[in-house]
Amino acid sequence: MILALSLVPLVAGILFIVAWALDWDLIGFLENQVYVGILFILFSFAIANLVQQRWLLFAGWLLLMLADLLFLFWVNPSAQLVAAGLGIVGTGMIGFRYFQQIAQQAPQEK
């Protein structure tokens, strides 16, 4: 059940992006189709990390998802600046956690 929660949006997102690349219009506006696909993929990552109780990664993916929503629905410059800020903070949170994991797995030299 939990696997389906994260796999279904991932597959849907990939299909939206592939349909966009093939010029198949699924949702009305071809240029928005890639944003919807990215939104589904980010939602999949957020749900997977929420279920695993990886709170920092969940928050990072959630901020990236909110940034994508802002880019999708509001086309004014101030909303896009807020979306860019959310995206930068979300990417920083995800990057921090991954670099932290890499540092923990690296062999300690003496």
C-alpha positions in Angstrom: 0.0 0.0 0.0 2.7 2.5 1.0 4.8 1.5 -2.1 1.8 2.3 -4.3 1.5 5.7 -2.6 4.9 6.7 -3.8 5.1 4.7 -7.1 1.8 5.8 -8.7 2.7 9.6 -8.7 6.2 8.7 -9.8 4.9 6.8 -12.8 2.3 9.4 -13.6 4.9 12.1 -13.5 7.2 10.2 -15.8 4.3 9.6 -18.2 3.3 13.3 -18.2 6.9 14.3 -19.1 7.2 11.6 -21.8 3.9 12.7 -23.3 5.1 16.3 -23.3 8.3 15.2 -25.1 6.2 13.4 -27.7 3.9 16.5 -28.1 0.9 14.6 -26.7 -1.5 17.0 -25.0 -3.0 15.3 -21.9 -4.2 18.2 -19.7 -5.0 21.1 -22.0 -1.8 23.1 -22.1 1.3 21.3 -23.4 3.7 23.7 -21.7 2.2 23.1 -18.3 2.3 19.3 -18.7 6.0 19.1 -17.7 5.3 21.1 -14.5 2.5 18.8 -13.6 4.8 15.8 -14.3 7.5 17.3 -12.1 4.9 18.0 -9.4 3.9 14.4 -9.4 7.5 13.2 -9.1 8.2 15.6 -6.3 5.1 14.5 -4.5 6.3 10.9 -4.8 9.6 11.7 -3.2 7.9 13.7 -0.4 5.5 10.8 0.4 8.3 8.2 0.4 10.4 10.3 2.8 7.4 11.0 5.0 6.6 7.3 5.3 10.2 6.6 6.2 10.2 9.5 8.8 13.0 11.3 7.1 11.8 14.7 8.1 14.5 16.9 6.6 14.2 15.2 3.2 10.4 15.4 3.4 10.5 19.1 4.1 13.0 19.7 1.3 10.9 17.8 -1.3 7.7 19.5 0.0 9.3 23.0 -0.5 10.4 22.0 -4.0 6.8 20.9 -4.6 5.4 24.2 -3.4 7.9 26.1 -5.6 6.7 24.1 -8.6 3.0 24.9 -7.7 3.9 28.6 -7.5 5.6 28.4 -10.9 2.6 26.6 -12.3 -0.3 28.8 -11.0 1.1 32.3 -10.6 3.0 33.9 -13.4 3.9 37.2 -11.8 7.5 38.0 -11.0 7.0 38.3 -7.2 5.5 34.9 -7.0 8.3 33.5 -9.1 10.9 35.0 -6.8 9.2 33.4 -3.8 9.1 30.1 -5.7 12.8 30.4 -6.5 13.5 31.1 -2.8 11.5 28.0 -1.8 13.3 26.0 -4.4 16.7 27.1 -3.1 15.9 26.4 0.5 14.4 23.0 -0.4 17.4 22.1 -2.5 19.7 23.2 0.4 17.8 21.0 2.8 18.0 17.9 0.5 21.7 18.6 -0.3 22.6 19.0 3.4 21.0 15.7 4.3 22.6 13.8 1.4 26.1 15.3 2.2 25.5 14.4 5.8 24.8 10.8 4.8 27.9 10.7 2.6 30.1 12.0 5.4 28.8 9.3 7.7 29.5 6.5 5.3 32.9 7.7 4.3 35.7 5.7 5.9 37.3 7.5 8.7 41.0 8.0 8.2 43.5 8.1 11.0 
